[in-house]
Structure formats: C-alpha cells, structure tokens
Amino acid sequence: MQKVVLITGGTSGIGLGLAEAFLGDGAAVAVCGRSRTALDSFSRAHPEALAVQADVTVPEARDAVLDAITHRFGRLDVLVNNAGTFVERDFAADDATAALEQEIDLNLTAPIQLTGEALQRWPALEAIVFVTSGFALVSPTRAPTYGAVKAGLHGFAEGLRRQLAPRGTHVLEVLPPTTDTPMNAGRAGPKLSPDEVAAVTLRALRQRRPMALPGQTKLMPTLLRIAPQTLGRMVARL
C-alpha cells in the first residue's frame, strides 16, 4: 500500500529534498507552506502531490491541512515536522527578544501541536519525524534561542518515542548539520545538500533508528560524551 506522507515546510530546502525523496520512493506526498509562489512552483514540478497553503502556527490552518489530507488520501502514515526558522540573537549587544514568540511558535510549539492533532485523527501513525539540528545538542553562539527550541524538540521526540513504542509508531529525530538551504545562503563553509539529508532520513526510517545523523553530525554524540569542550569550540565557529 502506498504510504501517505505530510511534510511541513516542504517547498524548499530540506523539506523539498524530503518531499522529492519520498515521491521517488513511491509515497503519496502532501506538503504545506506559507508561500503561495513556492507552493505553485512545487505543484508544477510535482502535480501528483498535494500542496496546501498553511501557517502551521495557526490552529485553523493545521486543521485545514489535515482535512485536505483526509479528503485526498483518507489517511496519514508519516508526519514530518520540518518547518522552522533560524534567528540570530545577540543578548550581549541588543534587545534580542524581538519576535521571540513567533520563533518559539514555529520551531517548537507548532510541531508539538500538529503531532498531537495528527495522533488524535490517526492514532496508529507509522512514523513521526522531527527535523531538529545538530544545534539541538550544542547550542550555537550566534543563535542561542534556536539551540534552545531545537533542544526542546529533541526532548519532546525522546519522550514521545517511549510513549508511542507500544503502538509501534516510529519516532525519528533528524539532526542535520549546516545545509545548503535558503536559510544558509549567506553562510560560508561546507554545507550538506538537502538531497543528502533526505537520503539519510529515509534510510533511518527504513532501519527504524531513533536518530538520523547526516554528515558531520554523526560525530556529535560521541564528541559530546568524550570531548564536550572541543565540540563547544567547534560549534562556536559556526
């Protein structure tokens, strides 16, 4: 049976890479995003997929996405919580709390709420995926609130995994390194491609791993255990 997959923020960056990987794997794919232009472009490239305009921080919009999936496919098998934003904040220099609620809503509150709402409709989801970041393990100097919300999502995924284990629902956390996305367009240095992140993610889903660690993030759990100060210095340069 064809799997039905929902990817939030699925029209660009890692979300688009995941959408195309799932489509290539034979899944039925739904994406949502805020940009009508990006959604239209996605639909032209992938007319077989469902593209819904929605801001996942808005309860009515989340309901509309799940309604659209019910109408089109009748069920959902895999939820991928990918939508997010990266905001640099310097608490040593500025009033750094502007639009803080919006950052927390998009990166932390909305994926938790959407997960709960999806489970209410489909209690036996096959898998729930959270795209966090390597910064969930070591917070970046230039964006401490981003590290905080991703660490919060990391903690939620860990506890949820244990809660849903008796149902057989696989909870996967994906921790990408710096990836070649619009969010990182101005950043120098090595970047992983969204396609590489997607390939590691689908492999981790097939193998039912708790975490997918693309690129250099595969070293982070070990470094965090044996050389946390070294890892902190490495992250400080990012």
Disulfide bonds with the S-S distance in Angstrom:
none
